[in-house]
Amino acid sequence: MRALVYLGPGSAELQERPAAQLVNGDDVVVEIVGTGVCGTDRKILLGRFPARPGVVLGHESVGVVRETGPQVTSVGVGDRVVVNPTLYCGWCAPCRRGATNFCRHKAGTEVGVDRDGTYAEAVTMPERFVERVPAGLPFRSAVLIEPLACVLSNVEAASVTFDDTVVVLGAGPIGMLTALVAARRARRVIVAEPDGYRLERAREQFTHVVDVAGTDPAEAVVKVSGGERPSVVFDTTGTGLEAALRLIDDGGRVVVMGFDDTYTVPLRPLRLTNRGIRLIGAGDYRADVFPVAVDLAAELGGPQRPGAGAAAVLERLVTHEFPLERYAEAFSALGGLTRGDGGGGTGRPPRYDALKVVIRSHPGPVGADGWPVDA
């Protein structure tokens, strides 16, 4: 089968790999329909997030079950499914207390990082990491289930309530999803973004959007807010912690979401203690969060009411799709692999031409819902 293999920073190539097959009795072979391009994938290729050379990249995927082991009972051949790439053992101390996101046996299990991922024609997964897609959910909504689980975990970690004012730094796919989920709880959500393309997309979804291009993000947001500071800040960029700490109100919470292993910021602990600021890192999502993301995707991304006209909110976030052999174009639409994005590299921000990009592994015709016609 064809698969996109990571060779090292700045380098990946399409290779022929052995076809996915059953190994254990509880295995499921999923024919991949498509995989969303995650910011982490780009950071891996930029050398700013660690991954194992030789691994097949990709983890935000949906597909169709093509084969199941004899012990599998929850899914069957032909089912549309979403892959949960956050594996856990289930028996170590953190797993037994429910903290599966901090499983002590992660080595070799991170799909698309050190375990072969889903920029491929198929993948083999244990049954418990494959979930049915709700009936009628279009492909472009289903492919956002995994990032939606990440967002749910972080919004929950921030304990957002109805009296919170929330600022989301970054209007990429994760930033947009964070704003959508936070808006279901918060009094007000403000999105801050420097890129022109993403600003336009954010303004289609949200009332309070701030252009921070060429300005200090903290100063720009406070200015448009009449001097008021937010009680919660989500940094979805991976390089905005310093701005978030200057922006947050006393007693507020700052949630660090974006991944960038090269970004550092000096921090004086007294700054946190004197102002009562809580700095939060949620880690991966727990096992119980993923089914919630599936249900929420059905609500946000299911068929619209008769006469509604517009596409579902999740579908509108997917702006571009590329076949597997055009993976380089997919990454180019997200800023490419040679320019910096605010931390490291050249330091120049990328220019985006897309919001959520999907790489399709299935080469055949698709229906109006985006799924293969035979699925």
N, C-alpha and C positions, 0 to 999 in steps of 0.2 A: 504494500500500500504506500501511497505518497504521504510524507510527513515533513513538517518544517522543523529542522534540527538546529539547535543553538551550537555554534562552534567556538564562541568566545566574544568578548566585547566588540560590537560593530559588525558581527559576522553571523549569518545564518544561511542555510541553503535547503532547498527542497530535495529530499532523498527518497529512495525506495527503501522501505523498512519491512520486516516480516509482518504479515497480516495479523491483526488482533485476533486472539483465540482464547477459548476457555482454558483455564489452568486449574482452578478450584471449583468445588461443587456449588459455591454460592456466587460464582462470577456471572457477569452480564456483559455481552459484547454489544456496544452501542455504535451504530453507524452514525458518525457525526454529520449533522446538517450544517451547522455553523458555529463559530466561536467569536465572541466579542473580543476586540483588542483592548486589553487592560493597560493602564498606565504602568503597571509593574512589568509587563512584557517589554515595553519601550525602555524602561529603566534598566532591565536586564541587558538589552542589546546596547545600551549606552555605557555599560559597565558600572552602573550606579545602584545595582541590586544584585546580590550574589545568586548564581545558578550554576548547575553542573554542566560543563561543556559536554555535548553529545546527547543532551536531553531534548525530547520533543517539546516545544513550547506550547502555551495555550491552556486555559482552564475555565473560561466563561462559556460553557458549551451546552447545546441541546442537540438531541438526535433521536434516532429510532432504534428500538431494540431489535437486533437481528439474531441473537442466540442467547440462551440462558442455560446455566448449569442445573443439574437435577435437584438441587436444594432450593432453588429460587421459586418464591411463591407470590411476591408482591407485584411483579411486572411480567409481561409476556411478550412474545415476538409480535412486532408491529406497534407496540405502545410508543407514543411520543414521550420522551423523558428529558429531564435536566440532570446534569452531572453535578454532584456536590464534591468539589475538589479538596475540601478540608478534611483529610482523613484523620482518624484517631484509632487507638488500639482498643479502648473500652475497658481495660482492666488495670491500668496504672492508677496511682493515687489521685491525680487530678481528674482523670476520667471518671473514677468511681464517685467523686463528689460533684460531678456534673460539669466540671471545667474541661470539657473535651477540647476546647481551643488551646489549652496548654498541655496537651498530651505529651508525655515524656519520651515518646517513641516516634517523633516526627521525622527523623532522618530517613531519607529515601521514600517519603510518602507525600511530599508536597508536589501535587500535580502541576506539571509545566515548569517546575523549578528544579527538583532533583528526582522526580518520577515522570515518565513520559506522559505528555499532555495531549491536547485535543486539536492542535493545528494539524490534523491528520484525517484520514478517511474513516478511521474507527479507533475505539479505545476499549480496553477491558477494565471493568470496575467491579468491586464487591457490591453485592445487591444493596446493602444498606446505604451506599453512596449514590444511588440512582433513584430519582423521584419522578413519578408520573406528572406530566404537564396537565393542568386543568383543561377539560374539554372546551374546545372553541377558542383557546388562547392563541392568538397569532404568533408566528415565529418571532417577529421583531419585538414582541413583548416578552416572550419566554426566554429569549437570550439575555435578558436583563435580570433574571432571577438571582443569579449568583452575586452580582454587584449590589443588588437590593439587599441581600442578606448581610453584606458587609456594612451597608449604611444603617440597617436596623440595629445591628450590634452597637455601633458608635452612638447613635441617637439615644438608645437605651442607656448606655454608659453615662451619658450626660444628664440623665434624669430630666429631660426637657418637660416643662409644664406650661399651662395656659398663660401664666404671667411672665414668661420669658420673652425677651427680644433676642433673636438669634442672628448672627452674621455668619455666612458661609463664604470663606475665601476660596475662590475658584469656581468657574462655571463649566467645568468639564463634565463628563457623564456622572462621576461620583458626586461632584458638587451639586449638580442638578437634582440627582436622586436624594441627596441629603436635604436639600431645601424642600423638596416635595414631601418627604417623610416628616421633617421637623415642622412643616406648616400644618400638619394634622394635629399638632399639640401646642405649638407656640402662639403667642399673641401676634408676633410679627417676625417675618424672615426677610433679611437683606442679603442679597448676593453681590459680591465684589469680584470683578474680573477685568483684566487689562486687554484681552484679545477682542478685536472687533467682531469677528465671526461669532464667537461664543457669547458676546454681549447681546447680539441680535437674537440668538436662540433663547437666552435667558429672559429677555424682555417679552418674548412670546408666551412665557409661562408665569412670570412673576411680576408683581407690581413694583417692588422695591429692588432696583438693580443699580449698582454704582460702577461707573467707569473709573478704574484706578490706573489707567495707562499713563506712564510718565509722572506719577504722583506717589506720595507715601500712602499706602492703603489705609493705615490707621487714621491718618489725618483726613483723608477723603471721606471715609465712612462717617466719622464723627461730625464733620462739617455738614453733610447732607442730613444728618440725624438731629440737627439743631443742638449739638453739644452733648447729646445723650450717648451713653456707651452701652453696648450689649451685655447681657448677663451670660450668654453662651457664644463662643466662637469655635467654629469647626474649620481647621486648616486642612483642606483637601488637596493642597498643592504639594505638600511635603517640604516646602521651603518657606513657609509663612509664619513660623512660630514666633519669631522676634516681633513681627508686626502684630500678631494676635495678642501677645503679652502687653503691648502698648495700647491696644484697642480695648481690651476687656475691662469691664467695670469691677470695682471692689467687690469681693465675694463671689466673683464669677467663675465659670468653668471654661477651660480651653481644651479642646479635643484635637489631638494630633492624629490625622488620618493618612495623609499622603506618605508614600515610601520614597526615600532618597537617602541612600547610605552615605553619600558624600556631604550632606548638609549638616552643619553644626552651628550652634548658637551659644554664646556665653550666657550663663544664667547665675544670678545671685539668689540663693535660696531665701534671703531676707525679703526679697521682692515679692515672693509668694506668701510668706508667713505674715508680713505686715499688712498685706492687702487681702488676705484670705482667699487667694486664688488657688483653684484646684486644676492641676495639669493632669490630663487623662489620656491614657493610651489603652484602647480596648482590646488590642490583639485581634486574632481571628475570631470569627463568630462561633458560638457554641452549636452543638448538634441540634438543639431544640429551636434555634433561630431559623434554620433553613426551611422547614415546613411553613413557618409563618411568612417567609418571603414568597413562597409559592402561592399562598393564599392572597397575599397583598398584591402580587403581580396579576392575579386573576381579577382583582377589584380595579386596579389602575390600568390594566392592559387588555381587559376583555372587550367583547363587542359593545359598541356604543348603543344607546337607546335609539329607537327609530326616529329619524329626522334630525339626529344630533349633527350629522354631517362630518365633523372633523374626526381624524384618527384618534385613537386612544392616547392618553398622555404618555405612556411608555413608548409606544410605537414612534412618536414624534422625535424621540431622542436618538433613534437609529437613523442616521442621515446617509450613510454610504455602505455599500457591500461590494466585496471583491472576491473573485474565485481564488482558491488556494495558490495557484501559480502566479498570481499577481500580488503576493504578500508585500513586496517592496512598495507598491503604490499605496497599499493600506497604511503602512507606517509613514510614508511621505505625507499623506493627508493629515497626519497627527503631529507634524512638525519635523519629520525625518529623523535620521539617526546620527547627524553630525553637528547639529546646533545645540547650544545650551538652552535651558529653560529656567533661568533664574538662580541656578546654583551649580557651580562647577562648569566644565566645558568652556565655551566662549563667554558665558554669562548673558548672552543675548536671548531674549525670549523667542520661542518659536512662533511661527505664524500658522494658525490652524485653518484648515479648509473643510473640517468635518467635526461632528460632535461624537456620536458613537459609531465606530467602524466595526463591521463584522466581516470576518473571513469565512467564506462558504467552502466547505469540504465536499458537499454533494454537488456533482456536476449536472444533474438532470433537471428537467423542467419543474417549476414550482407553481402552486396554485395562488389564488388571490390572497390567501392567508400567509403566504411565504413558505409554507411547508412543501416538501416534495409531493407531487401529484399522487404518488403511490403510497403515501404515508397516512 
